[in-house]
Amino acid sequence: MSNLIILSVNGRHGVNSATADDQPSQAPRTILTSLDGADGKNATNPTRGQPAGFLAVELLESQTTPERVIIGTKGQSPENSIPSVTHVPSQGNVILQAIGGDGEPGRRGEDGQSGRDGAAGMDATENLEAGDGGNGGSGGRGGRGTHGADGGPGGTIEIHVEEDKTHLLMAVNWQVNGGKGGAPGQHGRGGAGGIGGIGGQGYSWDEQTGYRYRCTSNCMGRDTASYPQTNAIARRDPRRDFLNGMTTNLTSGSGIQGTLARIMASHAATTRDTTGRCTCTGGTGHCLGCESVAVYQKRNRVRGSNGANGLTGETYVTPLLPGTDGPPGRGTIVVISKNGEQKFYETRYQLELVGFDLEDENDDGVFEPGEHLFVRRIRVHNSGDMPSPSRQTRLEIVTSPPHQLIPVRNNEGYTLIPPIPPKQSVTLRGSIKALIPEPVGQQLASSSDKREITVSLVATMPGVNRRLENFDMAKVVQVGYPLELESFDFLKTVGQGSQNKMTLGIHNRGRKTFGGGQISPRYAEVRLSIPTSAGALLSSKTWNHEIIRHVGQIQAGETIRITVLSKILLTARDHSEAQIQVTFSISKPGAVTSGDIRPSDRLRVTQKINLDLQISASYRFEENASVLVVTNSNTKEYQFEALRQLIQSELGLRVAVWNIALYGGLERLRDPSGNGNSETTCVLNDFRGKTIVFLGNDFEFNGNHRKSLLDLCHSQDLSYECFAGTSFLFMGSSNKPNCVQWLKDAVFPISHSLKNLADLSTTSSTFMGIKDLVISVCQQKQDGSPEMQAYRIESNPKWYHGKSIRLQTRMIRNQLKASLPQERFLVCPVGQGAEPGYIAVWHGLPRNASFLATEVRNTDGRDWRHAGLHDFDSFNIICSLPFTVRLDLLCFPEFKTNPNHPGEKEENDKHSSDASTAISDNILDAVQFSLEEDIVQEIRGFLTGGPLINNINLSSTKPYNVFEMNFPRTSRLLRQVAIDTEDLPERLINLIRYAISSTLPQSKRQAARSIIMPIGQRRSHLRKYLTKHFSLALQSRNYNEAELKRFFDSVKSLHNATWNMEEVICDRNAKFTKCSTHVYRLGRKMTHMIVSGTEKCTADEWDRRFKASQKRKGMIEHDLKLSVKKRAEMSTLRL
């Protein structure tokens, strides 16, 4: 509170609390004369607070300075503590105080004295036991504390003010409360007990308890010395020991009888021979010639016990209470009328805002910019005991954020609060008027300019210019326009040369009809424009760049829809973006005046919306196209051009484009000429055996949630195409949450439940054993007619299978993995127990199936726009090309440019002598590295998990070619080497090196295994086969023995330098694509990483996979059906 003045006649406190805290709690102690400590002294009583005095003042207005209050002192006690006149500055505040003094806090009793420590015991000796320690003395009792002292009573304050000056009370507050009671004191703590004395220390010593004898050279009866001739019969005379022992025992205090008993006991065990012979010469005891050895025993005296600690002195537990607060005084307001009559009040007036209503000017329920807002039916309550001032309080409007409303300048911009009797409420007759300003300097968004403002009222007391505190009620209103554009429905992707519908809704938010002449003179229009390079809009049978649609009458709460037809130019750039600008304008609120020439002069823009369109070329089937790129509505022009640049200009391959957002799916008309044939076919069928690149970024599809191509392509459909030889690349899909599950489902796209499988099984798909199934599958692949389908193997358990069909299933799975390591099957037992059963086998995608999902390294448009594709993305596109296409690029790295399609390769140009374009070394490196990776992966798939003894004869050609069945890529490389053409390119020779090096041991374990088992291994068989046939192929190319030896020496050198070929290729390719090895590994997902080979499942899991697949298929078909239907209704583009 600024400019605060305090006028006080407060009572004095009992004692200054700061001084009390500094007083010592213990008095000086006398020296103890007894073992126990002395008791503490009790505390003395505290001092209570003094009563407050009396103060009478008079409130006056300053005659010289506006809004200044003068306080005149009419009486005070004690005297001369307050000046007779006090000038309060503008906005200053005065507090009149007559507060009783605070009571002194309770005092603390003296602590009891500590007891003395006990005396220590005497230490033990050989003759005396240790003494015990003395007990400690008890502590003295603590002194009593006191209760807190009572606070003093509050005083009396009188405020005199004239009847027409009660507004001055807003500058004054008063306090007449009693003093606070003192806090309770504390009892003194009892003295600590003395520590018990320490017991005397124990004592230990050695005491002789007897003798033992040992023979010497002087023993009697020995030939070396005769008894009568020796004088040294013992090193120590036992008689001397006997006398010494008696002396010692007598000295220690033992009686003569005890001494003799102890001495005799120590010698009683000694045997003596009466004949004079020693035990060492055949006697029965020791002789006088034996040496005597004294025997000692350890003696101890324990230490004395410690004395007990003294008891702690007692502490009083009687609760101490705080002092009682002093009784409040009395504050009185004395209002003096003009005739001198006095009225007394204990509290002043208290005005409170109870409520108010907000209304817009035209009463349509919409608070619109440009119209006035009214605050009406303002309700104010006086909760005080006296009437409010005769000077009327000014009431105005404020907003949050500030300046959202502009109050009018005349008296309509505020209202006044009349005098209100105590405890009564009034509803003000007047209102407050404010203008809702038009938005200035802000960008109109796609939605209408709707904003929320908080409206509240402030009351200002005249004469003192003080705001009343209890006017904090607020209401939130939404400022906007009665009409707004909503629910746009248009195709985000449109075709070149197509005509497309676009609809937009206009909603009336108000509760009155908008427009319609007599009913409402207001006017609205929609202005639409499209770039001339993109197309035109239809208006009154004329195509224009910009059109205007007038809005007619709209009922309250109604939404009308406007349809606009657009035409896209055939010359618009493929995958370019265009914006249709929509500008919505309505007239200002209020009636049209005579000064308005036409209603459109009063228009103001309320909404601006940009509708983004993607223009895409229609699909044209080309027999010679090698790559199909499937784009979407979120594919940018520079992204598409970067892909086209790589495929056409750098690889010399023709590319076709299918925009899935343009057609609403992957279906096209079989006869696009429009001859009435409505049959459709999947566009993927046009590129069977070729490459299809999907851009996997998210995009908005059919106005629903954002989707990716994985959400719109069922894995089962793509699996059948991949099984037929099509290569798929999903750029930007490896990080999608459903990518792994999608690829897993693509390996085994189960199309029948086990129940239906039993009914649909034919004789040709039923086998009695696993051998027949293997031969049938391999022959189908060799004949070029493979099918991804379910087979049935009848249960024919052997004796070692027992009755368990599950054991037979496990053995069939193992046989399939061993016989067809490059194929993947799902094996499932059907039936159990005594029921007749069979084994269901689903033939899935092979390991070399070309399904590749990758990350996109370039997510920043600037990189795409300026630098083109990232090396990682370019490499993955090259990897997705069929193996034979890449092999041809490696062997024939030139192509002739088609003059009609720059960058495209003409047909049959491999041996053309015309001007041609050479493929860059960087592209050839990428082709070579991708081929090496595929070859190594194929060999690794064949060798991984093979049996201990090889069961595959690669040289066998009947009933099928085993090598071509397991190595379609390597066999194609072998045929390429054997072609009688020009010299072999070095890049092709390097492929052979990597192929043979991959058959050598790739780890220490494999190397050890090749030494332990040099024959019978699948790896050694494959190495011998490749070495033999590549040698023959090279010899057919005129390689002599020396050249062959140098070649195979280079193979060994490559292996010795690298060992693990797969890791070496991964590290090299990561460096080539300018990313880390971690990114290269995890940023590329292929099916063999997720499903490595043949698997076994249960019947429940089989059916669960089938149901999940059918559910996803149904959802995709539903989305595509809605999209196709919408496009048929809104576009003239044919599928």
HUSULLIN-V792499 format. One record per run of one state. SS is the DSSP state (alpha for helix, beta for strand, coil for the rest). FROM is the first residue (numbers start at 1). TO is the last residue. If there is no record, write none. Layout:
ss/from/to
SS/FROM/TO
SS/FROM/TO
This chain:
ss/from/to
coil/1/3
beta/4/8
coil/9/16
alpha/17/22
coil/23/53
beta/54/61
coil/62/68
beta/69/77
coil/78/84
beta/85/88
coil/89/92
beta/93/97
coil/98/107
beta/108/108
coil/109/155
beta/156/162
alpha/163/171
beta/172/175
coil/176/185
beta/186/186
coil/187/202
beta/203/214
coil/215/226
alpha/227/229
coil/230/237
alpha/238/251
coil/252/255
alpha/256/267
coil/268/271
beta/272/272
coil/273/277
beta/278/278
alpha/279/281
coil/282/284
beta/285/286
coil/287/290
beta/291/301
coil/302/329
beta/330/336
coil/337/341
beta/342/345
coil/346/350
beta/351/360
coil/361/366
beta/367/367
coil/368/371
beta/372/382
coil/383/392
beta/393/400
coil/401/404
beta/405/407
coil/408/410
alpha/411/413
coil/414/414
beta/415/417
coil/418/423
beta/424/427
coil/428/431
beta/432/436
coil/437/450
beta/451/461
coil/462/465
beta/466/467
coil/468/473
beta/474/479
coil/480/482
beta/483/489
coil/490/492
beta/493/495
coil/496/498
beta/499/508
coil/509/513
beta/514/514
coil/515/523
beta/524/530
coil/531/534
beta/535/539
coil/540/541
beta/542/544
coil/545/545
beta/546/551
coil/552/553
beta/554/554
coil/555/558
beta/559/568
coil/569/575
beta/576/587
coil/588/598
alpha/599/602
beta/603/616
coil/617/626
beta/627/631
coil/632/636
alpha/637/650
coil/651/654
beta/655/659
alpha/660/663
coil/664/666
beta/667/669
coil/670/679
beta/680/682
alpha/683/687
coil/688/690
beta/691/695
coil/696/698
beta/699/700
coil/701/705
beta/706/707
coil/708/708
alpha/709/712
coil/713/714
alpha/715/723
coil/724/726
beta/727/731
coil/732/738
alpha/739/747
coil/748/753
alpha/754/760
coil/761/765
beta/766/767
coil/768/769
alpha/770/782
coil/783/789
beta/790/794
coil/795/798
alpha/799/801
coil/802/804
alpha/805/819
coil/820/824
beta/825/830
coil/831/837
beta/838/843
coil/844/850
beta/851/854
coil/855/860
alpha/861/867
coil/868/870
alpha/871/879
coil/880/882
alpha/883/891
coil/892/893
beta/894/895
coil/896/896
beta/897/898
coil/899/900
beta/901/905
coil/906/916
beta/917/918
coil/919/920
alpha/921/943
coil/944/961
alpha/962/966
coil/967/967
alpha/968/978
coil/979/985
alpha/986/997
coil/998/1003
alpha/1004/1012
coil/1013/1017
alpha/1018/1036
coil/1037/1040
alpha/1041/1058
coil/1059/1060
alpha/1061/1072
coil/1073/1076
alpha/1077/1082
coil/1083/1083
beta/1084/1086
alpha/1087/1090
coil/1091/1094
beta/1095/1097
coil/1098/1098
alpha/1099/1130
beta/1131/1131
coil/1132/1135
